[in-house]
Amino acid sequence: MPSPIAHTLAGLSVGWIAQGDHPMEGSPTRDALSPLALWCAFIAAIPDADLVIPHFHRTATHSLTATALVFIVTAGVTGKVTGPAAWRLAAVLSAAQATHLVLDWLGTDRFPPSGIQVWWPFSQEFFISGLDVFPPIDRRLSRPGALAVNAYAGLWELVIMGPVAAAVWVVRVWRRRGPVARGQA
């Protein structure tokens, strides 16, 4: 299963895509770390907080039910605060949460049962792609060699997700410049 590195990059990518062609405020770094992008990164990584609850990891927080709950809560809270619900924001945050499911589904899981309970609570079955796109991480941090295993996994996640996030950012900046700045006038 991927570490927070891959999940955070996936969430940032969703946030940057969702920002669309809105003008950048200040420096590109400030825009890259906009509240929307940071919320998406947080929502994409937070399902792994269930690691603190024994025998709960990869169940409820790693399900489409959790994705739907993010949508419902976001729409409900924004509707209560601003009047009309922010449906677009609800969809974006749900998409960020769903990236967690996809990356974990594509990961290597050495802890039985392998995979995630994507259909929780309707099914107790675990699902995993078997493609092993992301190498395993070692959750037993006191074990000899765990640091090396996790460093390798983190670097591999940067190799896979880094170019994805960079490409999303480059396309976002390029699209924002408009036809004149791109020499298409």
C-alpha positions in Angstrom: 0.0 0.0 0.0 1.3 3.5 -0.8 2.5 5.8 1.9 1.3 9.4 2.6 3.7 10.5 -0.1 1.7 9.1 -3.0 -1.6 9.9 -1.4 -0.6 13.5 -0.8 0.6 14.0 -4.4 -2.6 12.5 -5.8 -4.7 14.8 -3.6 -2.7 17.9 -4.7 -3.1 16.8 -8.3 -6.9 16.7 -7.8 -6.8 20.1 -6.2 -4.8 21.6 -8.9 -7.1 20.2 -11.6 -10.1 21.5 -9.8 -8.6 25.0 -9.5 -9.0 25.2 -13.3 -8.2 28.5 -14.9 -8.7 30.7 -11.9 -5.9 33.3 -11.7 -3.0 32.6 -9.5 -2.7 34.8 -6.4 0.9 35.8 -5.9 3.6 33.3 -6.5 3.2 29.9 -8.1 4.2 28.4 -4.8 1.4 30.1 -3.0 -1.1 29.0 -5.6 0.3 25.4 -5.5 -0.5 25.4 -1.8 -3.9 27.0 -2.1 -6.5 26.0 0.5 -8.3 23.8 -2.0 -5.1 21.9 -3.0 -4.2 21.5 0.7 -7.7 20.2 1.6 -7.5 17.7 -1.3 -4.1 16.5 -0.1 -5.4 16.1 3.4 -8.6 14.3 2.4 -6.5 12.0 0.1 -4.1 11.0 2.9 -6.4 10.9 6.0 -8.0 7.4 5.4 -4.7 6.0 6.7 -5.4 7.6 10.1 -7.3 4.3 10.8 -3.9 2.7 11.4 -4.2 3.8 15.0 -7.3 1.5 15.5 -6.3 -2.2 15.7 -7.8 -4.4 13.0 -9.7 -1.4 11.4 -7.2 -0.4 8.7 -8.3 -0.8 5.1 -12.0 -1.2 6.1 -14.5 1.7 6.5 -12.2 4.6 5.7 -11.0 2.7 2.5 -14.5 2.3 1.1 -16.8 4.0 -1.4 -19.1 4.6 1.6 -16.4 6.9 3.0 -16.1 8.6 -0.4 -19.9 9.2 -0.4 -19.7 10.4 3.2 -17.1 13.0 2.3 -19.5 14.2 -0.5 -22.5 14.3 1.9 -20.7 16.0 4.8 -19.0 18.6 2.5 -22.3 19.4 0.8 -24.1 19.6 4.1 -21.6 21.8 5.9 -21.2 24.2 3.0 -25.0 24.3 2.6 -25.4 25.2 6.3 -22.6 27.8 6.3 -23.1 29.5 2.9 -26.7 28.8 2.1 -26.5 26.8 -1.1 -24.4 23.6 -1.0 -21.1 23.7 -2.7 -21.7 20.7 -5.0 -18.5 21.2 -7.0 -16.4 21.4 -3.8 -18.1 18.2 -2.5 -17.3 16.4 -5.8 -13.7 17.6 -5.8 -13.1 16.5 -2.2 -14.8 13.2 -2.9 -12.5 12.7 -5.9 -9.5 13.4 -3.7 -10.6 10.8 -1.2 -11.3 8.3 -4.0 -7.7 8.6 -5.2 -6.7 6.9 -1.9 -8.8 3.9 -2.8 -7.3 3.7 -6.3 -3.7 3.9 -5.2 -4.2 1.3 -2.4 -6.0 -1.0 -4.9 -2.9 -0.7 -7.1 -0.5 -1.2 -4.2 1.3 -4.2 -2.9 -0.1 -5.5 0.4 1.8 -8.0 2.5 -0.5 -7.9 5.5 -3.4 -10.4 5.2 -6.0 -10.0 4.2 -4.6 -8.2 1.2 -6.5 -5.2 -0.2 -9.2 -2.8 0.9 -12.9 -3.3 1.7 -14.1 -1.0 -1.0 -17.8 -2.1 -0.6 -17.8 -1.8 3.2 -20.3 -2.2 5.0 -22.2 -4.1 2.3 -19.3 -6.7 1.8 -16.5 -7.8 4.1 -14.5 -8.9 1.1 -11.1 -7.3 0.4 -10.1 -6.2 -3.1 -6.7 -5.6 -4.6 -5.6 -5.3 -8.3 -2.6 -7.6 -8.1 -0.7 -5.3 -10.3 1.7 -4.2 -7.5 2.3 -0.8 -9.0 3.4 0.6 -5.6 5.9 -1.4 -3.5 5.0 -2.5 0.0 5.7 -0.4 3.0 6.6 -1.8 6.5 4.3 -0.6 9.2 6.5 -2.3 11.9 8.9 0.6 12.2 11.0 -1.0 14.9 11.8 -3.9 12.7 15.4 -4.0 11.3 15.3 -2.9 7.7 12.0 -1.1 7.9 13.6 2.2 7.2 15.2 0.9 4.0 11.9 -0.7 2.8 10.0 2.5 3.4 12.6 4.7 1.9 12.6 2.6 -1.3 8.8 2.7 -1.4 8.8 6.4 -0.9 11.3 7.0 -3.7 9.3 4.7 -6.0 6.1 6.6 -5.2 7.9 9.9 -6.1 9.0 8.3 -9.4 5.4 7.3 -10.2 3.3 10.2 -8.7 5.9 13.0 -9.0 5.6 13.3 -12.8 1.8 13.0 -12.6 1.6 15.9 -10.1 4.2 17.9 -12.1 2.4 17.3 -15.4 -0.9 18.5 -13.8 0.8 21.6 -12.5 2.5 22.4 -15.8 -0.8 22.0 -17.7 -2.5 24.2 -15.1 0.0 27.0 -15.5 0.1 26.6 -19.3 -3.7 26.8 -19.5 -3.8 29.8 -17.2 -1.6 31.9 -19.4 -4.2 32.1 -22.2 -3.7 32.1 -26.0 -1.8 35.4 -26.1 0.9 34.2 -23.7 1.1 30.9 -25.5 1.7 32.6 -28.8 -1.7 31.6 -30.3 -3.1 35.0 -30.7 
